[in-house]
Amino acid sequence: MSTVEFVGPPRQVEPLTVEELQDSIRRVSGTDVTITTMLSGTRWIDTARQATTYRAGRVLLAGDAAHVYAPVGGQGLNVGIVDAANLGWKLAAVVCGWVGEDILDTYTTERHPVAARLLQNTWTQIALMRPDPQTRALWEMFSDLMDLDDAHRYVADMLAGMDVRYDLGDDHRLVGTLCPDMNLTLERPDPDVVTAVTRSADLLRDGRGLLPDLVDRAEVRDAAAAWTPSPPARTGWTSKPC
């Protein structure tokens, strides 16, 4: 159970009490509710802050150290996880000597705009929750817009982070985006081996890096050659979208 009040941040610094929650419910609902037991409780406010850079030399920020938001939609968690994924492979590449340290600067370049947009959309969501008549009218119009497929998809992709795209200098619609769960046809250069169809998500289950060669380009093969090969079961396979 939760309540939302627009009377400024709570002044208490002690743990949330049954009485505090009960008083808030009574104010918001106008009902004489009595709470007898509370197993756990917390407060949250619409704080929205972001570090100006995610790297200062050997210090790197991720998750709540880099950005904090109101917990609407659980977006801060999603963004923090993708921060770690973006940074993790780059740190590993530097430690292993595959690339220079300058690749760590791309972490801020790629992830800072994502969190800045999240800050904006959480502010928007909090604003739409305000109980005044003007906001209620805006909320009803926004609700009507959400009945449109394009508007619904736009907001859903934004909340899920599926609309994120890094500028990697290629105008292909998939470059710089999170990998969608595509159906792939896996082919061996052996005519006696039957081709297989699988989902891209299935190829990622073992937690290893995956570089699908969707167009059989030499530069892709050259890039892959510098990295540890995939498990033997995948060796020799190429991937094509179904």
NUVEX-210971 format. One record per atom (N, C-alpha, C, CB): x, y, z. Coordinates in steps of 0.1 Angstrom, whole numbers, padded with zeros to 4 digits, always signed. Each point is the difference from the previous one (the first is absolute). Last residue first. Glycine has a CB too. Example, Ala and Ser with C-alpha at 12.3 -4.5 7.8 and 13.67 -1.06 7.14 Angstrom:
! residues 2
+0128-0022+0071
+0009+0011+0000
-0008+0011+0008
+0012-0006-0022
-0009-0051+0021
-0009+0012+0000
+0009+0012+0000
-0019-0012+0012
This chain:
! residues 242
+0154-0141-0400
-0011-0007-0007
-0009+0010-0006
+0002-0019+0016
+0051+0028-0007
-0013+0003+0006
-0010-0009-0009
+0006+0024+0008
+0044-0041-0001
-0008+0009-0009
-0013+0002+0006
+0013-0008-0020
+0041-0012+0033
-0014+0003+0004
-0006+0009-0011
+0005-0003+0025
+0037-0037-0019
-0003+0014-0003
-0015+0002+0002
+0019+0002-0017
+0021-0040+0034
-0014+0004-0003
+0000+0014-0004
-0010-0017+0016
+0049-0007+0000
-0003-0002-0014
-0014+0004-0004
+0016-0018+0000
-0007+0007+0050
+0010+0003-0009
-0004-0003-0014
+0017-0005+0017
-0041-0003+0025
-0004+0011-0009
+0010+0002-0011
-0012+0011+0019
+0018-0044+0016
-0013-0003-0006
-0004+0011-0010
-0006-0012+0020
+0046+0016+0007
+0001-0008-0013
-0013-0003-0006
+0020-0010+0009
-0015+0055+0020
+0001-0014+0003
+0000-0008-0013
-0011+0003+0022
+0029+0045-0030
-0012-0005+0007
+0002-0015+0003
-0014+0017-0012
+0058+0016+0008
-0011-0006-0008
-0011-0005+0009
+0017-0007-0017
+0014+0050+0028
-0001-0014+0003
-0011-0007-0008
+0009+0005+0023
+0011+0038-0046
-0007-0003+0013
+0001-0015+0002
-0015+0020-0002
+0030+0003-0038
+0008+0005+0011
-0005-0004+0014
+0006+0019-0015
-0029-0028-0027
+0012-0008+0001
+0008+0004+0012
+0000-0004-0025
-0040+0027+0010
-0002-0011+0009
+0013-0008+0002
-0024-0001-0008
+0024+0037-0022
-0002+0005+0013
-0001-0012+0010
-0011+0021-0009
+0013-0031-0037
+0013+0005+0005
-0001+0005+0015
+0007+0006-0024
-0046-0019+0001
+0008-0012+0003
+0014+0005+0006
-0012-0013-0019
-0017+0046+0004
-0006-0006+0012
+0009-0012+0004
-0023+0007-0007
+0033+0015-0033
+0004+0008+0012
-0005-0005+0013
+0001+0020-0015
-0013-0040-0027
+0014-0003+0003
+0004+0008+0013
+0005-0005-0024
-0057-0009+0014
+0010+0010-0004
+0014-0004+0005
-0019+0018+0000
-0030-0038+0001
+0012-0007-0005
+0010+0010-0005
-0014-0020-0006
-0030+0028+0028
+0002+0003-0014
+0013-0006-0006
-0014+0021+0003
-0001-0025+0044
-0012+0000-0007
+0001+0002-0015
-0010+0009+0020
+0037-0026+0024
+0004+0005-0013
-0012-0001-0009
+0025-0007+0002
-0019+0011+0054
-0006-0006-0012
+0005+0006-0012
-0020-0005+0013
+0039+0001+0038
+0001+0009-0012
-0006-0007-0012
+0021+0011+0010
-0018-0014+0048
-0005-0006-0012
+0001+0011-0011
-0016-0016+0012
+0034+0001+0042
-0002+0010-0010
-0004-0007-0013
+0017+0015+0010
-0029-0039+0036
+0012+0003-0008
-0004+0011-0010
+0010-0023+0003
-0040-0001+0029
+0007+0012+0005
+0012+0004-0008
-0009-0007+0022
-0025-0029-0029
+0012-0004+0007
+0008+0012+0005
+0000-0021-0013
-0041+0025-0013
-0003-0005+0013
+0013-0004+0008
-0021-0008-0010
+0012+0027-0036
+0007+0008+0010
-0002-0006+0014
-0005+0020-0014
-0015-0036-0028
+0015-0001-0002
+0007+0008+0011
-0004-0002-0024
-0043+0001+0022
+0005-0013+0004
+0015-0001-0001
-0022-0010-0008
-0002+0049-0006
+0001-0001+0015
+0006-0014+0004
-0020+0016+0002
+0010-0007-0048
+0013+0006+0004
+0001-0001+0016
-0001+0016-0020
-0026-0053-0006
-0002+0014+0004
+0013+0005+0005
-0024-0004+0006
+0018-0036-0045
-0001+0003+0015
-0002+0014+0002
+0016-0019+0004
-0012-0023-0044
-0006+0013+0003
-0001+0001+0015
-0013+0000-0021
+0045-0030-0017
-0008+0001+0012
-0006+0014+0002
+0014-0019+0011
+0007-0018-0052
+0000+0013+0006
-0010+0000+0012
+0006+0011-0022
+0021-0055+0004
-0013+0007-0001
+0001+0013+0007
-0012-0022-0001
+0052-0006-0023
-0005+0004+0013
-0012+0008-0002
+0023+0000+0010
+0004-0016-0046
-0006-0012+0007
-0006+0003+0013
+0016-0014-0012
+0008+0046-0016
-0013-0003-0005
-0007-0012+0006
+0008+0009-0021
+0028+0027+0040
+0000-0014-0003
-0014-0004-0004
+0018-0004+0017
-0002+0047+0002
+0004-0001-0014
+0001-0015-0004
+0012+0022+0002
-0047-0003+0036
+0014-0004-0002
+0003-0001-0015
-0001-0013+0023
-0038+0043+0007
+0004-0008-0012
+0015-0004+0002
-0017+0011-0015
-0031+0010+0041
+0015-0003+0002
+0004-0010-0011
-0002+0005+0025
-0039+0034-0017
+0003-0012-0006
+0015-0003+0001
-0019+0003-0016
-0015+0027+0049
+0011-0001-0009
+0001-0013-0006
+0012+0016+0014
-0046+0022+0013
+0001-0014-0004
+0011-0001-0010
-0025-0005+0003
+0023+0043+0037
-0003-0003-0014
+0000-0016-0002
+0010+0022-0007
-0013+0018+0045
+0000-0015+0001
-0004-0005-0014
-0006+0000+0024
+0034+0047-0017
-0014-0006+0002
+0001-0015+0000
-0010+0020-0012
+0049+0016+0027
-0003-0011-0009
-0015-0005+0002
+0025-0006+0000
-0009+0057+0009
+0000-0012+0007
-0005-0011-0010
-0004+0011+0022
+0028+0030-0046
-0012-0003+0008
+0002-0013+0009
-0015+0011-0018
+0046+0008-0016
-0001+0008+0012
-0012-0002+0009
+0012+0017-0013
-0017-0033-0036
+0013+0004+0005
-0002+0009+0012
+0011-0003-0023
-0047-0013-0005
+0003-0008+0011
+0013+0004+0007
-0012-0019-0010
-0007+0039-0031
-0009+0002+0011
+0003-0008+0013
-0017+0004-0018
+0053+0017-0018
-0008-0012+0001
-0009+0001+0012
+0017-0014-0012
+0018+0046-0001
-0014+0003+0000
-0009-0012+0000
+0006+0022-0011
+0045-0009+0032
-0006-0008-0010
-0015+0002+0001
+0018-0018+0001
+0015+0036+0030
+0005+0004-0013
-0006-0009-0011
+0020+0008+0010
-0029-0008+0038
+0012-0007-0003
+0004+0002-0015
-0006-0017+0017
-0028+0034+0026
+0005+0005-0013
+0013-0007-0003
-0012+0023+0002
-0029-0043+0028
+0012+0007+0001
+0005+0004-0014
+0006-0013+0021
-0056+0003+0003
+0008-0002-0012
+0013+0008+0002
-0020-0005-0015
-0030-0013+0041
+0014+0006+0001
+0008-0004-0012
-0001-0002+0025
-0046-0011-0013
+0002+0010-0010
+0014+0007+0000
-0024+0004+0001
+0006-0038+0030
+0002-0006-0013
+0002+0010-0011
-0013-0019+0008
+0004+0023+0042
+0013+0002-0005
+0003-0006-0014
+0007+0001+0023
-0048+0001+0005
+0007-0013+0000
+0015+0003-0004
-0021-0013-0005
-0011+0049+0005
+0001-0006+0014
+0009-0012+0001
-0023+0010+0004
+0015+0009-0047
+0008+0009+0008
+0001-0005+0014
-0008+0019-0014
-0019-0043-0016
+0014-0001-0003
+0009+0009+0008
-0007-0007-0023
-0040+0011+0028
+0005-0013+0005
+0014-0002-0003
-0023-0009-0003
+0002+0048-0014
+0002+0000+0015
+0006-0013+0005
-0019+0017+0002
+0009-0015-0048
+0010+0010+0003
+0003+0000+0015
-0007+0013-0020
-0029-0040+0005
+0013-0006-0003
+0011+0010+0003
-0010-0014-0018
-0033+0030+0022
+0002-0010+0010
+0014-0007-0002
-0025-0004+0001
+0010+0035-0033
+0003+0007+0013
+0003-0010+0010
-0014+0019-0006
+0000-0035-0035
+0013+0006-0002
+0004+0007+0013
-0004+0003-0024
-0039-0023+0022
+0010-0010+0000
+0014+0006-0001
-0015-0015-0011
-0027+0038+0035
+0005-0001-0013
+0012-0009+0000
-0008+0023-0006
-0014-0011+0046
-0008-0010-0008
+0004-0001-0014
-0019+0006+0015
+0038+0026+0015
+0005-0013+0002
-0008-0011-0006
+0010+0008+0021
-0024+0038-0020
+0011-0002-0010
+0006-0015+0001
+0005+0025+0001
-0038-0011+0030
-0006-0002-0013
+0011-0003-0010
-0019+0015+0006
+0033-0003+0037
-0006-0013+0000
-0006-0004-0014
-0004+0003+0025
+0020+0041-0017
+0011-0009-0002
-0005-0015-0001
+0015+0016+0012
-0046+0018-0002
+0004+0001-0014
+0011-0010-0003
-0007+0024+0000
-0007-0021+0045
-0010-0006-0008
+0003+0000-0015
-0017+0006+0017
+0046+0016+0013
+0001-0015+0002
-0011-0007-0009
+0009+0003+0024
-0009+0044-0021
+0011-0004-0008
+0001-0015+0001
+0012+0022+0004
-0044-0003+0023
-0004+0002-0014
+0011-0005-0009
-0015+0019+0006
+0024-0018+0040
-0009-0011-0003
-0005+0001-0015
-0007+0000+0024
+0035+0034-0007
+0007-0012-0002
-0009-0012-0004
+0018+0008+0016
-0038+0033-0003
+0007+0001-0013
+0008-0012-0004
+0002+0024+0005
-0025-0022+0037
-0009-0002-0011
+0007+0002-0014
-0018+0009+0014
+0046-0028+0030
-0008+0012-0003
-0008-0001-0013
+0018+0013+0011
+0013-0046+0012
-0014-0001+0001
-0008+0012-0003
+0004-0016+0017
+0045-0009-0035
-0005+0010+0009
-0015+0001+0000
+0021+0013-0004
+0008-0042-0023
-0006-0005+0012
-0006+0010+0009
+0016-0019-0001
+0010+0028-0039
-0013-0005-0004
-0008-0006+0012
+0009-0005-0022
+0036+0020+0028
-0008+0011-0003
-0014-0004-0003
+0020+0013-0009
+0013-0046+0014
-0004+0006+0013
-0009+0012-0002
+0022-0008+0010
-0005-0012-0049
-0009-0009+0007
-0005+0005+0014
+0011-0019-0012
+0022+0043-0012
-0012+0001-0007
-0011-0009+0007
+0012+0004-0022
+0033-0006+0037
-0007+0013+0003
-0013+0001-0006
+0022+0011+0002
+0003-0047-0015
-0005-0002+0013
-0006+0013+0006
+0017-0018+0004
+0003+0019-0047
-0013-0007+0000
-0005-0003+0014
+0007-0009-0022
+0035+0032+0017
-0011+0008-0006
-0013-0008+0001
+0016+0012-0015
+0024-0034+0028
-0004+0011+0010
-0012+0008-0005
+0025+0001+0006
-0007-0032-0036
-0008-0007+0011
-0004+0010+0011
+0012-0021-0005
+0017+0035-0030
-0014-0002-0005
-0009-0006+0011
+0009-0002-0024
+0036+0006+0034
-0006+0013-0001
-0014+0000-0005
+0023+0010-0004
+0003-0050+0004
-0005+0004+0014
-0006+0014+0000
+0018-0015+0009
+0001+0000-0050
-0011-0009+0004
-0006+0004+0014
+0010-0018-0014
+0029+0040-0003
-0013+0005-0006
-0012-0009+0003
+0013+0010-0018
+0031-0024+0034
-0005+0013+0006
-0013+0005-0006
+0024+0006+0005
+0001-0045-0022
-0009-0002+0011
-0006+0013+0006
+0012-0022+0004
+0022+0020-0040
-0012-0008-0004
-0010+0000+0011
+0015-0014-0014
+0026+0038+0020
-0006+0005-0013
-0013-0008-0003
+0023+0006-0008
+0004-0020+0045
-0008+0012+0003
-0007+0005-0013
+0016+0007+0018
+0011-0043-0024
-0010-0004+0009
-0008+0012+0004
+0015-0018+0009
+0024+0020-0037
-0013-0002-0007
-0011-0004+0010
+0013-0007-0021
+0032+0012+0035
-0007+0013-0001
-0013-0001-0008
+0022+0011+0000
+0008-0048+0006
-0008+0003+0012
-0007+0013+0000
+0016-0014+0013
+0016-0001-0046
-0014-0005-0003
-0009+0002+0012
+0010-0017-0015
+0037+0029+0015
-0009+0010-0005
-0014-0005-0003
+0020+0011-0010
+0019-0038+0024
-0009+0006+0011
-0010+0010-0006
+0018-0004+0016
+0001-0034-0050
+0006+0010+0009
-0011+0005+0010
+0017+0006-0018
-0018-0057-0002
-0002+0013-0004
+0007+0010+0009
-0022-0006-0011
+0027-0041+0017
-0005+0000-0014
-0002+0014-0006
-0012-0022+0006
+0028+0005+0040
+0009+0006-0010
-0005+0000-0014
+0018-0007+0015
-0038-0007+0029
+0006-0011-0008
+0009+0006-0011
-0020-0014+0005
-0004+0044+0023
+0008-0009+0009
+0008-0011-0008
-0016+0005+0019
-0016+0023-0042
+0012+0007+0004
+0010-0008+0008
-0014+0021+0000
-0028-0040-0012
+0009+0002-0012
+0013+0007+0003
-0021+0000-0014
-0012-0004+0048
+0006-0013-0003
+0010+0001-0011
-0020-0012+0009
-0007+0049+0001
+0011-0002+0010
+0007-0013-0002
-0014+0013+0016
-0022-0005-0044
+0010+0009-0003
+0012+0000+0010
-0017+0015-0010
-0023-0041+0016
+0008-0005-0010
+0012+0009-0004
-0021-0012-0008
-0009+0027+0042
+0007-0012+0004
+0008-0006-0011
-0018-0005+0014
-0012+0044-0018
+0013+0003+0006
+0008-0013+0002
-0009+0020+0011
-0035-0022-0028
+0007+0009-0009
+0015+0001+0005
-0021+0012-0006
-0010-0035+0034
+0003-0008-0012
+0009+0008-0010
-0022-0012+0003
+0006+0035+0035
+0010-0010+0004
+0004-0009-0012
-0009+0000+0024
-0026+0031-0030
+0013+0007+0003
+0011-0010+0003
-0013+0020+0009
-0030-0036-0012
+0006+0002-0014
+0013+0008+0002
-0023-0002-0011
-0002-0005+0050
+0005-0013-0005
+0007+0002-0014
-0018-0012+0013
-0003+0050+0006
+0012-0004+0008
+0006-0013-0005
-0009+0012+0020
-0033+0002-0037
+0011+0008-0006
+0013-0003+0007
-0016+0018-0005
-0023-0039+0021
+0003-0005-0014
+0012+0008-0005
-0024-0006-0004
+0008+0019+0046
+0006-0013+0001
+0004-0004-0014
-0014-0006+0020
-0011+0045-0017
+0014+0002+0005
+0008-0013+0001
-0008+0020+0012
-0039-0019-0024
+0009+0003-0011
+0015+0002+0005
-0019+0010-0012
-0027-0022+0033
+0012-0008+0002
+0011+0003-0011
-0014-0017+0010
-0032+0038-0002
+0003-0009-0011
+0012-0008+0001
-0011+0016-0013
+0011+0024+0044
-0012-0003-0008
+0004-0008-0012
-0011+0022+0007
+0036-0002+0034
-0001-0014-0004
-0012-0003-0008
+0013-0006+0020
+0018+0053-0017
-0012-0006+0006
-0002-0014-0005
-0011+0023+0003
+0060-0008-0007
-0013+0004-0005
-0010-0005+0010
+0008+0000-0024
+0050+0006+0013
-0011-0004+0009
-0013+0006-0005
+0016-0002+0020
+0040-0010-0036
-0013+0007-0003
-0010-0006+0010
+0005+0004-0024
+0042-0016+0025
+0000+0009-0012
-0013+0008-0001
+0016-0016-0011
-0010-0017+0045
+0012+0009+0002
+0000+0011-0011
+0013-0018+0011
-0044-0018-0012
-0004+0011+0008
+0011+0009+0004
-0017-0014+0009
+0029-0015-0050
-0012-0002+0008
-0003+0013+0008
+0004-0024+0002
+0045+0023-0015
-0011-0007-0007
-0012-0001+0010
+0017-0013-0014
+0037+0037+0005
-0012+0000+0007
-0011-0008-0008
+0005+0022+0010
+0053-0018-0004
-0011-0001-0009
-0013-0002+0008
+0015-0010-0018
+0042+0024+0022
-0013-0001+0007
-0011+0000-0010
+0009+0012+0020
+0038-0006-0030
-0003-0014+0003
-0013-0002+0008
+0025-0004+0000
-0022+0049-0026
+0012-0009+0001
-0003-0014+0002
+0012+0019+0010
-0052+0004-0009
+0011+0009+0004
+0012-0008+0003
-0017+0016+0010
-0036-0023-0033
+0013-0004+0002
+0009+0012+0004
-0003-0018-0017
-0044+0021+0007
+0000-0013+0007
+0015-0005+0002
-0023-0005-0010
-0001+0057+0007
+0008-0010-0007
+0000-0013+0008
+0014+0018-0011
-0042+0016+0026
+0003+0006-0013
+0009-0009-0008
-0002+0023+0011
-0035-0040+0025
+0013+0004-0001
+0003+0006-0013
+0007-0017+0016
-0056+0017+0006
+0009-0007-0009
+0014+0005+0000
-0020-0005-0014
-0035+0005+0039
+0014+0005-0001
+0008-0009-0009
-0002+0010+0023
-0049-0002+0002
+0005-0003-0014
+0014+0007-0001
-0024-0002-0010
-0020-0012+0048
+0014+0005-0002
+0004-0004-0014
+0005-0002+0024
-0049-0002+0002
+0003+0001-0015
+0013+0006-0002
-0024+0002-0004
+0011-0035+0047
-0003+0014-0005
+0004+0001-0015
+0003+0010+0024
-0015-0050+0018
+0007+0004-0012
-0005+0014-0004
+0004-0024-0008
-0003-0016+0052
-0005+0012-0006
+0008+0003-0013
-0006+0010+0023
-0008-0057+0007
+0010+0009-0004
-0006+0012-0006
+0016-0018-0004
-0024-0034+0033
-0005+0013-0006
+0011+0009-0003
-0021-0002+0012
+0002-0051+0008
+0011+0008-0004
-0006+0013-0006
+0016-0020-0004
-0043-0011+0028
+0012-0008+0000
+0012+0008-0004
-0014-0020-0006
-0034+0032+0031
+0008+0004-0012
+0013-0008+0001
-0011+0023-0002
-0043-0021+0027
+0014-0006-0002
+0006+0005-0013
-0007-0021+0013
-0035+0037+0003
+0004-0007+0012
+0014-0005-0001
-0024-0006+0003
-0008+0048-0024
+0010-0010-0004
+0005-0007+0013
+0007+0014-0020
-0053+0016+0003
+0009-0004+0011
+0009-0011-0005
-0018+0007+0017
-0016+0035-0040
+0007-0013+0000
+0008-0002+0012
+0000+0001-0025
-0038+0032+0007
+0006-0002+0014
+0006-0014+0000
-0017+0016+0011
+0011+0018-0055
-0006-0011+0007
+0008-0003+0013
-0007-0010-0022
+0018+0042-0014
-0012+0005+0007
-0007-0011+0008
-0002+0018-0017
+0043-0019-0013
-0012-0007-0003
-0013+0006+0007
+0014-0020-0003
+0031+0038+0009
-0002-0001-0014
-0014-0006-0003
+0025-0003-0003
-0011+0008+0048
-0001+0014-0006
-0003-0002-0015
+0017+0009+0016
-0011-0048+0009
-0012+0007+0005
-0001+0013-0007
+0001-0012+0022
+0038-0013-0029
-0011-0006-0006
-0013+0007+0003
+0012-0022+0001
+0026+0036+0021
+0001+0004-0014
-0012-0006-0007
+0025+0001+0001
-0019-0013+0044
-0004+0014-0001
+0000+0005-0015
+0009+0005+0023
+0008-0048-0013
-0015+0000+0002
-0005+0015-0001
+0002-0020+0015
+0044+0013-0018
-0006-0006-0012
-0015+0001+0002
+0019-0015-0004
+0006+0028+0041
+0002+0009-0011
-0007-0004-0013
+0022+0006+0010
-0023-0035+0028
-0008+0012+0002
+0002+0010-0011
+0002-0003+0025
+0025-0036-0024
-0014-0003-0003
-0009+0012+0001
+0004-0023+0009
+0047+0033-0019
-0008-0007+0010
-0014-0003-0005
+0013+0012+0018
+0040-0003-0039
-0014+0002-0002
-0008-0008+0011
+0003+0004-0025
+0048+0012+0035
-0007-0010-0008
-0015+0003+0000
+0017-0018+0005
+0014+0060+0003
-0001-0013+0006
-0008-0009-0009
+0001+0010+0023
+0005+0036-0031
+0012-0008-0005
+0000-0014+0007
+0013+0022-0003
-0052+0020-0010
+0005-0010+0009
+0013-0006-0007
-0023-0004+0010
-0006+0037-0031
+0010+0005+0009
+0007-0010+0008
-0013+0021+0001
-0012-0023-0052
-0001-0003+0014
+0011+0005+0008
-0013-0020-0006
+0000+0045-0040
+0006-0012+0005
-0003-0003+0014
+0018+0003-0017
-0054+0025-0011
+0014+0001+0003
+0005-0013+0005
-0003+0024+0005
-0041-0021-0019
+0001+0010+0010
+0014+0002+0004
-0022-0005+0009
-0007-0028-0037
+0007+0011-0007
+0001+0012+0009
-0008-0008-0022
+0002-0050+0025
-0004+0013+0004
+0008+0011-0006
-0008-0010+0021
-0006-0047-0024
+0008+0011-0006
-0006+0013+0005
+0007-0015-0020
-0005-0041+0037
-0008+0013-0002
+0010+0010-0006
-0016-0005+0019
+0011-0054-0013
+0008+0013-0001
-0010+0012-0001
+0020-0012-0010
-0015-0047+0019
-0008+0012+0000
+0009+0012+0000
-0019-0012+0012
